[in-house]
Amino acid sequence: MKLYLGTPLGSILNCEINKITVECLDGYHTLLPRHVDFVSALKPGIVIYTNDKNEEKYVACHQGIVVKRGTAVTITTHHAVLGNTLDELKTVILQEFKRDDEKRKELNSAMARLELGLLRGFKQLKDGEINDGI
């Protein structure tokens, strides 16, 4: 089978696989090459696939859609992280959470500064301190 995994930022994975196990809203599914065509909503979690060398690999996925059509499996998700082992995946996810948390703090700080500047501007307008010839 051919596995394609994509996010809004582009292709994450495009490889040959023997089987894939996904958790969907209606339960776990293991898809094999002769499995019937299939579409389901993907739950946030770990996707496990066996590559063409019979090595088990892991992908942490956010919610998305899984489509199996013929011998092709396509997963589209908001965010995905690849890992060779569960320990490696855990480490990468924790690093990404930390980085995302830092970005979120920076964004919140910038938004607070913008809001404060906007409120000061409105106050100056109300008090008549700003006069551009109007």
N, CA, C and O of each residue as an XYZ file, in Angstrom:
536
protein
N       0.848     -1.180      0.000
C       0.000      0.000      0.000
C       0.890      1.238      0.000
O       2.065      1.183      0.365
N       0.321      2.312     -0.403
C       1.014      3.593     -0.416
C       0.364      4.483      0.635
O      -0.856      4.651      0.643
N       1.194      5.065      1.540
C       0.695      5.974      2.569
C       1.123      7.392      2.235
O       2.301      7.668      2.012
N       0.143      8.287      2.206
C       0.421      9.709      2.039
C      -0.161     10.408      3.257
O      -1.337     10.236      3.576
N       0.667     11.199      3.939
C       0.209     11.963      5.093
C       0.518     13.427      4.829
O       1.666     13.797      4.582
N      -0.510     14.248      4.884
C      -0.325     15.669      4.603
C      -0.969     16.562      5.646
O      -1.935     16.183      6.308
N      -0.411     17.756      5.776
C      -0.938     18.783      6.657
C      -1.139     20.041      5.812
O      -0.754     20.061      4.643
N      -1.730     21.083      6.378
C      -1.861     22.326      5.610
C      -0.513     22.897      5.161
O      -0.454     23.674      4.209
N       0.563     22.512      5.844
C       1.885     23.019      5.482
C       2.575     22.188      4.411
O       3.619     22.591      3.897
N       2.007     21.027      4.062
C       2.596     20.212      3.002
C       2.632     18.742      3.357
O       2.033     18.295      4.335
N       3.360     17.999      2.521
C       3.474     16.553      2.682
C       4.432     16.214      3.820
O       5.541     16.744      3.881
N       4.003     15.334      4.718
C       4.829     14.895      5.832
C       5.438     13.522      5.535
O       6.578     13.246      5.908
N       4.664     12.667      4.860
C       5.085     11.292      4.641
C       4.497     10.787      3.338
O       3.333     11.044      3.030
N       5.310     10.066      2.572
C       4.867      9.448      1.333
C       5.706      8.191      1.163
O       6.842      8.262      0.696
N       5.149      7.025      1.544
C       5.956      5.807      1.548
C       5.096      4.568      1.325
O       3.867      4.623      1.376
N       5.776      3.449      1.076
C       5.128      2.149      0.944
C       4.956      1.544      2.329
O       5.866      1.600      3.157
N       3.783      0.966      2.578
C       3.520      0.335      3.871
C       2.848     -1.016      3.666
O       2.282     -1.288      2.607
N       2.917     -1.866      4.703
C       2.237     -3.162      4.681
C       0.890     -3.097      5.384
O      -0.073     -3.736      4.962
N       0.830     -2.309      6.475
C      -0.432     -2.129      7.186
C      -0.372     -0.849      7.996
O       0.699     -0.292      8.233
N      -1.555     -0.389      8.420
C      -1.645      0.831      9.215
C      -2.793      0.675     10.205
O      -3.846      0.132      9.873
N      -2.575      1.155     11.418
C      -3.608      1.147     12.449
C      -3.888      2.584     12.859
O      -2.980      3.325     13.236
N      -5.161      2.967     12.779
C      -5.577      4.328     13.104
C      -6.732      4.284     14.090
O      -7.520      3.338     14.101
N      -6.823      5.323     14.922
C      -7.981      5.450     15.806
C      -8.889      6.530     15.242
O      -8.502      7.691     15.105
N     -10.095      6.120     14.922
C     -11.082      7.033     14.359
C     -12.193      7.262     15.373
O     -12.202      6.650     16.441
N     -13.112      8.128     15.045
C     -14.224      8.418     15.947
C     -15.073      7.180     16.221
O     -15.716      7.081     17.266
N     -15.072      6.237     15.276
C     -15.866      5.015     15.452
C     -15.022      3.822     15.905
O     -15.471      2.680     15.804
N     -13.794      4.072     16.408
C     -12.958      2.998     16.939
C     -11.647      2.834     16.188
O     -11.316      3.619     15.299
N     -10.896      1.779     16.569
C      -9.618      1.481     15.933
C      -9.840      0.678     14.660
O     -10.733     -0.165     14.584
N      -8.999      0.962     13.653
C      -9.062      0.221     12.395
C      -7.648     -0.126     11.957
O      -6.760      0.726     11.960
N      -7.445     -1.392     11.577
C      -6.185     -1.806     10.961
C      -6.488     -2.055      9.498
O      -7.323     -2.891      9.152
N      -5.798     -1.319      8.647
C      -6.038     -1.405      7.210
C      -4.917     -2.185      6.545
O      -3.737     -1.914      6.770
N      -5.297     -3.153      5.727
C      -4.370     -3.975      4.957
C      -4.619     -3.725      3.476
O      -5.635     -3.124      3.125
N      -3.713     -4.172      2.587
C      -3.870     -3.865      1.157
C      -5.215     -4.276      0.555
O      -5.723     -3.588     -0.330
N      -5.799     -5.378      1.016
C      -7.055     -5.834      0.416
C      -8.282     -5.400      1.218
O      -9.390     -5.875      0.969
N      -8.087     -4.516      2.159
C      -9.193     -3.983      2.959
C     -10.138     -3.209      2.051
O      -9.707     -2.602      1.071
N     -11.407     -3.232      2.372
C     -12.405     -2.497      1.608
C     -12.102     -0.994      1.686
O     -11.517     -0.530      2.665
N     -12.494     -0.245      0.670
C     -12.305      1.205      0.690
C     -12.979      1.781      1.936
O     -13.985      1.258      2.414
N     -12.400      2.869      2.450
C     -12.743      3.293      3.794
C     -12.526      4.788      3.933
O     -11.549      5.326      3.411
N     -13.437      5.469      4.639
C     -13.288      6.885      4.980
C     -13.768      7.062      6.416
O     -14.823      6.552      6.790
N     -12.990      7.785      7.217
C     -13.413      8.047      8.593
C     -12.695      9.279      9.133
O     -11.669      9.707      8.603
N     -13.262      9.836     10.201
C     -12.659     10.982     10.892
C     -11.625     10.456     11.883
O     -11.911      9.570     12.688
N     -10.436     11.009     11.812
C      -9.312     10.592     12.654
C      -9.367     11.304     13.996
O      -9.550     12.520     14.057
N      -9.204     10.529     15.087
C      -9.115     11.122     16.427
C      -7.676     11.540     16.681
O      -6.762     10.938     16.118
N      -7.447     12.546     17.504
C      -6.075     12.875     17.879
C      -5.448     11.674     18.589
O      -6.043     11.109     19.507
N      -4.258     11.292     18.166
C      -3.602     10.138     18.773
C      -2.427      9.656     17.949
O      -1.863     10.396     17.144
N      -2.066      8.387     18.169
C      -0.913      7.788     17.511
C      -1.373      6.872     16.384
O      -2.197      5.982     16.596
N      -0.838      7.092     15.191
C      -1.049      6.209     14.042
C       0.171      5.295     13.976
O       1.310      5.758     14.029
N      -0.080      4.002     13.860
C       1.014      3.023     13.791
C       0.983      2.397     12.401
O      -0.058      1.916     11.952
N       2.135      2.406     11.720
C       2.190      1.757     10.414
C       3.436      0.886     10.332
O       4.440      1.140     10.998
N       3.347     -0.144      9.502
C       4.475     -1.034      9.255
C       4.961     -0.752      7.845
O       4.216     -0.903      6.877
N       6.228     -0.337      7.737
C       6.746      0.019      6.412
C       7.077     -1.245      5.607
O       6.901     -2.363      6.091
N       7.556     -1.051      4.380
C       7.834     -2.189      3.502
C       9.009     -3.040      3.982
O       9.249     -4.113      3.428
N       9.749     -2.587      5.001
C      10.843     -3.373      5.598
C      10.375     -4.055      6.891
O      11.190     -4.569      7.656
N       9.067     -4.054      7.128
C       8.438     -4.627      8.323
C       8.868     -3.949      9.617
O       8.882     -4.582     10.673
N       9.221     -2.665      9.545
C       9.556     -1.878     10.732
C       8.316     -1.101     11.155
O       7.647     -0.480     10.329
N       8.019     -1.144     12.448
C       6.874     -0.408     12.966
C       7.285      1.043     13.217
O       8.288      1.308     13.880
N       6.508      1.970     12.684
C       6.773      3.404     12.820
C       5.532      4.078     13.406
O       4.435      3.520     13.388
N       5.733      5.297     13.926
C       4.670      5.986     14.639
C       4.533      7.419     14.142
O       5.507      8.070     13.763
N       3.290      7.885     14.156
C       3.001      9.274     13.813
C       1.955      9.782     14.799
O       0.876      9.203     14.928
N       2.281     10.863     15.487
C       1.294     11.516     16.338
C       0.528     12.483     15.452
O       1.118     13.350     14.808
N      -0.791     12.329     15.423
C      -1.620     13.157     14.544
C      -2.675     13.895     15.344
O      -3.214     13.391     16.329
N      -2.943     15.081     14.894
C      -4.082     15.837     15.402
C      -5.304     15.290     14.662
O      -5.163     14.387     13.838
N      -6.471     15.805     14.932
C      -7.656     15.322     14.236
C      -7.515     15.505     12.733
O      -6.769     16.368     12.271
N      -8.239     14.685     11.973
C      -8.163     14.781     10.533
C      -9.070     13.761      9.865
O     -10.067     13.332     10.446
N      -8.721     13.375      8.646
C      -9.503     12.431      7.846
C      -8.580     11.332      7.336
O      -7.446     11.590      6.933
N      -9.092     10.084      7.359
C      -8.378      8.928      6.808
C      -9.200      8.412      5.635
O     -10.403      8.184      5.759
N      -8.527      8.227      4.478
C      -9.201      7.686      3.297
C      -8.352      6.537      2.761
O      -7.165      6.713      2.484
N      -8.968      5.346      2.614
C      -8.293      4.229      1.942
C      -9.069      3.967      0.666
O     -10.269      3.693      0.689
N      -8.359      4.057     -0.442
C      -8.982      3.824     -1.746
C      -8.047      2.952     -2.557
O      -6.948      3.378     -2.912
N      -8.468      1.750     -2.850
C      -7.598      0.805     -3.536
C      -6.435      0.447     -2.627
O      -6.634     -0.042     -1.515
N      -5.226      0.690     -3.100
C      -4.038      0.407     -2.278
C      -3.397      1.688     -1.751
O      -2.234      1.688     -1.347
N      -4.156      2.766     -1.757
C      -3.625      4.046     -1.268
C      -4.359      4.461      0.003
O      -5.587      4.411      0.074
N      -3.583      4.870      1.005
C      -4.146      5.412      2.242
C      -3.692      6.865      2.335
O      -2.497      7.156      2.275
N      -4.647      7.768      2.482
C      -4.342      9.190      2.596
C      -4.854      9.683      3.945
O      -6.013      9.476      4.303
N      -3.969     10.335      4.676
C      -4.353     10.955      5.943
C      -4.085     12.446      5.814
O      -2.969     12.865      5.506
N      -5.113     13.237      6.052
C      -4.937     14.683      6.102
C      -5.245     15.101      7.537
O      -6.277     14.732      8.097
N      -4.344     15.869      8.113
C      -4.471     16.247      9.512
C      -3.966     17.667      9.709
O      -3.244     18.204      8.869
N      -4.347     18.261     10.810
C      -3.914     19.628     11.111
C      -2.432     19.673     11.457
O      -1.731     20.624     11.112
N      -1.960     18.630     12.146
C      -0.572     18.621     12.602
C      -0.127     17.175     12.787
O      -0.908     16.349     13.260
N       1.107     16.856     12.423
C       1.629     15.496     12.570
C       3.099     15.548     12.959
O       3.848     16.425     12.528
N       3.495     14.577     13.794
C       4.882     14.447     14.233
C       5.298     13.002     14.021
O       4.617     12.086     14.482
N       6.424     12.784     13.319
C       6.913     11.438     13.031
C       7.867     10.958     14.105
O       8.575     11.756     14.719
N       7.885      9.616     14.337
C       8.824      9.036     15.287
C       9.085      7.574     14.971
O       8.186      6.854     14.536
N      10.323      7.137     15.191
C      10.664      5.733     14.972
C      10.273      4.867     16.160
O       9.965      3.686     15.996
N      10.283      5.453     17.360
C       9.877      4.742     18.570
C       8.914      5.640     19.342
O       8.840      6.845     19.102
N       8.188      5.038     20.261
C       7.261      5.836     21.069
C       8.012      6.805     21.974
O       7.546      7.919     22.214
N       9.189      6.380     22.484
C       9.990      7.278     23.326
C      10.471      8.492     22.532
O      10.426      9.621     23.021
N      10.929      8.252     21.308
C      11.379      9.350     20.442
C      10.218     10.291     20.136
O      10.374     11.512     20.145
N       9.066      9.713     19.870
C       7.883     10.514     19.572
C       7.486     11.364     20.776
O       7.122     12.531     20.627
N       7.557     10.776     21.961
C       7.225     11.508     23.182
C       8.157     12.703     23.356
O       7.706     13.801     23.680
N       9.456     12.494     23.141
C      10.444     13.564     23.273
C      10.159     14.693     22.286
O      10.179     15.867     22.656
N       9.894     14.335     21.033
C       9.632     15.337     19.997
C       8.355     16.110     20.314
O       8.312     17.330     20.154
N       7.325     15.412     20.760
C       6.059     16.073     21.079
C       6.245     17.041     22.245
O       5.732     18.160     22.205
N       6.974     16.624     23.284
C       7.209     17.511     24.428
C       7.975     18.757     24.001
O       7.684     19.857     24.470
N       8.968     18.587     23.099
C       9.715     19.739     22.590
C       8.797     20.673     21.809
O       8.883     21.893     21.947
N       7.915     20.097     20.987
C       6.999     20.932     20.207
C       5.997     21.644     21.106
O       5.673     22.809     20.873
N       5.497     20.941     22.148
C       4.587     21.594     23.089
C       5.276     22.763     23.771
O       4.677     23.825     23.944
N       6.535     22.574     24.161
C       7.281     23.643     24.828
C       7.453     24.830     23.883
O       7.245     25.978     24.275
N       7.835     24.548     22.635
C       8.029     25.607     21.646
C       6.702     26.323     21.362
O       6.661     27.550     21.270
N       5.620     25.549     21.224
C       4.300     26.154     20.984
C       3.868     27.007     22.163
O       3.281     28.072     21.974
N       4.153     26.549     23.389
C       3.801     27.302     24.581
C       4.555     28.632     24.615
O       3.983     29.662     24.971
N       5.848     28.610     24.241
C       6.641     29.839     24.201
C       6.093     30.800     23.147
O       6.007     32.004     23.388
N       5.722     30.269     21.980
C       5.141     31.108     20.933
C       3.824     31.712     21.393
O       3.542     32.881     21.131
N       3.016     30.904     22.084
C       1.730     31.380     22.577
C       1.923     32.514     23.588
O       1.179     33.495     23.577
N       2.936     32.374     24.468
C       3.217     33.423     25.450
C       3.659     34.709     24.755
O       3.226     35.798     25.130
N       4.524     34.586     23.739
C       4.967     35.762     22.985
C       3.785     36.434     22.288
O       3.671     37.660     22.289
N       2.910     35.627     21.693
C       1.747     36.164     21.000
C       0.812     36.862     21.984
O       0.309     37.948     21.695
N       0.576     36.249     23.139
C      -0.287     36.870     24.144
C       0.290     38.191     24.629
O      -0.448     39.152     24.848
N       1.606     38.242     24.797
C       2.263     39.471     25.226
C       2.109     40.565     24.162
O       1.805     41.713     24.487
N       2.318     40.207     22.902
C       2.169     41.177     21.813
C       0.726     41.667     21.718
O       0.487     42.856     21.508
N      -0.231     40.761     21.870
C      -1.645     41.159     21.825
C      -1.980     42.102     22.981
O      -2.724     43.066     22.795
N      -1.439     41.834     24.170
C      -1.696     42.707     25.323
C      -1.142     44.104     25.064
O      -1.789     45.098     25.395
N       0.075     44.190     24.462
C       0.655     45.498     24.148
C      -0.204     46.240     23.120
O      -0.425     47.445     23.246
N      -0.687     45.519     22.106
C      -1.547     46.152     21.101
C      -2.851     46.656     21.715
O      -3.294     47.766     21.420
N      -3.460     45.839     22.564
C      -4.713     46.244     23.216
C      -4.499     47.466     24.098
O      -5.323     48.381     24.115
N      -3.395     47.476     24.826
C      -3.092     48.615     25.690
C      -2.898     49.887     24.864
O      -3.406     50.948     25.227
N      -2.163     49.781     23.755
C      -1.963     50.925     22.871
C      -3.264     51.428     22.280
O      -3.473     52.634     22.151
N      -4.137     50.501     21.922
C      -5.437     50.870     21.378
C      -6.286     51.591     22.424
O      -6.924     52.602     22.129
N      -6.288     51.057     23.650
C      -7.053     51.704     24.718
C      -6.519     53.099     25.022
O      -7.298     54.024     25.250
N      -5.193     53.257     25.028
C      -4.599     54.585     25.255
C      -5.016     55.555     24.152
O      -5.326     56.717     24.414
N      -5.017     55.057     22.910
C      -5.430     55.897     21.784
C      -6.873     56.344     21.907
O      -7.193     57.507     21.660
N      -7.753     55.415     22.292
C      -9.164     55.782     22.487
C      -9.321     56.800     23.618
O     -10.116     57.735     23.517
N      -8.556     56.609     24.690
C      -8.636     57.543     25.820
C      -8.181     58.925     25.380
O      -8.803     59.926     25.735
N      -7.086     58.990     24.600
C      -6.600     60.283     24.123
C      -7.629     60.939     23.205
O      -7.817     62.154     23.258
N      -8.296     60.145     22.365
C      -9.342     60.693     21.500
C     -10.484     61.260     22.345
O     -10.981     62.356     22.087
N     -10.883     60.499     23.345
C     -11.991     60.922     24.214
C     -11.639     62.201     24.971
O     -12.480     63.085     25.130
N     -10.404     62.294     25.431
C      -9.972     63.464     26.218
C      -9.608     64.648     25.323
O      -9.304     65.730     25.825
N      -9.636     64.454     24.006
C      -9.348     65.541     23.090
C      -7.857     65.826     22.937
O      -7.483     66.898     22.461
N      -7.013     64.897     23.328
C      -5.577     65.117     23.245
C      -5.062     64.948     21.817
O      -4.014     65.487     21.462
N      -5.792     64.209     21.013
C      -5.372     63.998     19.635
C      -6.224     64.912     18.753
O      -7.452     64.827     18.763
N      -5.571     65.777     17.998
C      -6.277     66.691     17.135
C      -5.520     66.777     15.830
O      -4.468     67.411     15.754
N      -6.049     66.144     14.813
C      -5.406     66.140     13.500
C      -6.071     67.111     12.553
O      -6.185     66.848     11.356
N      -6.518     68.255     13.099
C      -7.152     69.254     12.261
C      -8.631     68.979     12.036
O      -9.232     69.494     11.093
N      -9.198     68.181     12.892
C     -10.617     67.852     12.736
C     -11.439     68.815     13.540
O     -12.666     68.720     13.552
